[in-house]
Amino acid sequence: MERDGHQDIRPEQAAAMAGKRRAVERTRAAHAGESCAEVRRALIAALREEGVEWIVPQALDEVAERISAERRPTR
């Protein structure tokens, strides 16, 4: 269903997207710059804590690779 050029998103889809966003941000803050394998494990754990699943494994790997390549934020 479209309205004003935007596709309507069901509440459960919006909640899953928000959970994925929180999991990625938490993982980035705690694990940026670590090995891709460590980042991937942490991301999977964060997603589980949020109660969401990543449907496309290749996309999860890509996000983990990007986080791994980043520098840990300085405080």
Secondary structure, DSSP 8 states (H G I E B T S, - for coil): -EETTEE---HHHHHHHHHHHHHHHHHHHHHTTS-HHHHHHHHHHHHHHHT---S-HHHHHHHHHHHHHS-----
